[in-house]
């Protein structure tokens, strides 16, 4: 089955698009019910969507936390 999923399933709070594939949560949920033509049409717009996704971590990573702790000492 044709899919843009790259197993980075997290939704950007600002755009509502998945960081990995560019789909909305509703589109991801309905993907199995789409026809091949519907999937292709959606996949055509995903590259443009991904340019709008904020590509910064939404939460503090372990590495960031440790660096912050080192700098605080």
N, C-alpha and C positions, 0 to 999 in steps of 0.2 A: 504494500500500500504506500502511496506517495505521502510523505510527511516531512515537514520542516523541523521536527523535533530534534534537538541535539542534547537532550537530557540536562538542560539548565533551566529548570522549571521554577521561575520566580517572577512575580509580576511587579513591574515598575509602578510605584504609587502615583506618579505624576501622569504618565501616559496611559496606564492600564494595559500596556503591552508586556509580553513575556520577554525577559532579558535575553533568552536563548533564541527563540524563534520569531518573536514579533507578533504572535497572535494574542487576542484577548482571552480572558478566562472562559467566556462564553463560546468563543470559536474553538478553543481547545476541547471543551466539553462536548461540543456538537460535531467534532471532526469526523467521527465514525459514521455519522448520518449524512454527511455531505457526499455529493456525487463526485466523480473524478474531475469533471469540468469545474465544479464549485471549488474544489481543492486547488486546481491549477490557477484559477482566477485569484484566489486569496494569496497563493504563494507568489504571484506576480507583484503584489503590493508590499510584501513583507520586507524586502531590502530597504525600501524607503522608510518604512516604519521604524526599523532598527536604527536609522540615523537619528531618530528623535528620542530614543531611550536614554535616560540618564545612566551612564555606565560607571557609577561609583557604588561601592558597597553601601547597602542600606543600613547595615548594622556594623558595629565594631568587630573586627576580626581579632583572633587570638594574638596575631603578630602585632596589631596596632595596640592592643591592651598591654602587652608585655613592654613594648617600646615606651608607652606612656608611663608605665610603672618605673622603668629604668630612669627616665628623665625626671621623675618626681623625687627620686632619692638624692 
